[in-house]
Amino acid sequence: MKQMKKNTICNNFHQQTQAGLSLLLFLFTVIWFPGTVRAADQLELNKPHPVTLEKNSDSLLYEFTVPEAGNISIKVKRTTPADSSEITVRLFDSDNLALTGNWTDSDVELPVYSTDKNRTFYIKIDGSYRINNTTYILTVNFQPADNWETEINDSTESADPITADKTWYGMIYDDNDPCDFYKISLDSNKKVSITFGPKEVSGETHD
């Protein structure tokens, strides 16, 4: 009986401690990282969206989803009179992995990013220098493309046919998609040169 009572007291103490730590962590997050608890604004593709940053410490987060494979082009253009203000813009995927480095300027245009279908992305815009109710136009341009792999192509039987002198894109998702197969046909004995290059920068997350 004493052992059961002792276990009950220990369990209650453990639950109260966990609740207290969770509340403390939540308060710490709200106070120090307000951007992480703020929902991202939804963006429509190929349409201009007005953006306003009031001060240097402002941080805005935007979300968009591509319906099919294609190329993404992101531009943030200042609309207030020319001055020396600057912003920093970055692109992230749904796992918070940074797909671009920090791009800082008065107007920012990120490098074109090629993507598979049905992926969600986030754009983070931070005030950087001399921001004072500065206004911008944010545009996410998207153009469909046919140079992406098809799933399921994880065997020689289901390999994607590709042609030479063209860039092709693919992605290894998880344990359920461990590899991708491609096949190319040659009409004679020829030397084939293949170049691989990752488009993503992994390991960095947004606040």
Secondary structure, DSSP 8 states (H G I E B T S, - for coil): -HHHHHHHHHHHHHHHHHHHHHHHHHHHHHHH-GGGGS--EE--TTSEEEEEE-STT-EEEEEEEESSSEEEEEEEEE-S---S-EEEEEEEETT--BSS--EEESSEE---EEE-SSEEEEEEEEEEES-SSEEEEEEEEEEE-S-B--SS--SSTT-EE--SSS--B----STTS----EE---SS--------------S----
